[in-house]
């Protein structure tokens, strides 16, 4: 996916497994608030652990996995920082596969509504 406006940034929507990026901007106040609750904030580096046509599983630098619907991901601007550069601090230097336990989720619907965001037990 080409960079937007030549600035070296693009949408989180196009992230692939093993890719690491830094969150630059989250559009819309409600979406920004929901993402902050999940641990995704501007400046945060994330690693894409898994991707499907509908979802991204992202790992934060602290080792927390977050499931984000691709529809919402298109409103999050990222900058590339490389591919699978370092494991998270929590993994103790080991690469770990995406966790099978449910991850906190930002799903379809309006942010802040029952269908808009669900926090899974973790």
C-alpha positions in Angstrom: 0.0 0.0 0.0 1.5 3.3 -1.0 2.3 5.9 1.6 -0.3 8.6 2.0 0.8 12.0 0.7 4.4 11.0 0.5 4.8 11.4 4.3 5.9 7.7 4.9 2.7 6.9 6.7 -0.2 4.6 5.8 -3.3 2.9 7.2 -3.0 0.2 9.9 -5.6 -1.7 7.7 -2.8 -2.9 5.4 -0.5 -4.3 8.1 0.8 -7.9 7.5 1.9 -10.5 10.1 5.4 -10.0 11.3 5.3 -6.3 10.5 6.2 -3.7 13.1 4.9 -0.1 13.0 4.4 3.0 15.1 1.0 4.4 15.6 1.0 8.0 14.3 -2.6 9.3 14.4 -5.9 7.9 15.3 -8.8 9.7 13.6 -12.0 10.5 15.4 -12.2 11.2 19.2 -14.4 8.2 20.1 -12.2 5.8 18.2 -9.1 7.3 19.8 -10.6 6.8 23.3 -11.5 3.2 22.5 -8.0 2.5 21.2 -6.5 4.1 24.2 -8.4 1.7 26.4 -7.0 -1.2 24.4 -3.4 0.2 24.7 -3.1 1.7 21.2 -2.0 5.3 21.3 -0.1 7.6 19.1 3.6 6.8 19.5 2.9 3.2 20.5 4.9 0.5 18.5 2.9 -2.6 17.6 3.7 -5.9 16.0 1.2 -7.6 13.8 1.0 -11.1 15.1 -1.8 -12.3 12.8 -4.1 -11.0 10.2 -7.3 -12.2 8.5 -9.6 -10.4 6.0 -11.6 -9.1 9.0 -9.2 -8.7 11.9 -5.7 -7.8 13.0 -4.1 -9.2 16.1 -1.6 -6.7 17.4 1.0 -7.0 20.1 2.0 -3.8 22.0 5.5 -3.2 23.3 4.4 -4.4 26.7 3.3 -7.8 25.3 -0.4 -7.2 25.4 -2.3 -8.6 22.4 -5.2 -6.6 21.0 -7.7 -7.7 18.3 -8.8 -4.9 16.0 -11.3 -5.1 13.2 -9.9 -4.0 9.9 -12.8 -1.6 9.3 -11.6 0.4 12.3 -7.9 -0.1 11.5 -8.3 2.0 8.3 -8.7 5.1 10.5 -5.4 4.5 12.3 -2.3 6.0 10.6 1.0 4.2 11.1 4.7 4.6 10.1 6.9 1.6 9.3 9.6 0.6 11.8 10.7 -2.7 10.2 9.6 -6.4 10.4 9.6 -8.6 13.4 12.5 -6.6 14.8 12.5 -7.6 18.5 10.2 -9.7 20.6 8.3 -7.9 23.3 9.8 -7.4 26.7 7.3 -9.9 28.2 8.3 -12.7 25.9 11.7 -12.9 27.5 13.6 -12.6 24.2 11.5 -15.4 22.6 9.3 -15.1 19.6 5.8 -16.1 20.7 2.9 -17.0 18.4 -0.4 -15.1 18.7 -2.1 -16.1 21.9 -5.1 -18.3 21.8 -6.8 -16.5 24.7 -9.3 -13.9 23.6 -7.7 -10.5 23.1 -9.3 -7.1 23.9 -11.4 -6.3 20.9 -12.5 -3.2 18.9 -15.3 -4.6 16.7 -17.8 -3.2 14.2 -20.4 -0.8 15.3 -20.3 2.6 16.9 -17.4 3.2 19.4 -18.6 3.1 22.9 -21.7 0.9 22.2 -22.1 -2.7 23.1 -21.4 -3.7 19.4 -18.7 -1.1 19.0 -16.2 -2.3 21.5 -15.9 -5.3 23.8 -13.2 -5.9 26.2 -12.6 -9.7 26.4 -11.4 -11.3 29.7 -7.7 -11.6 29.5 
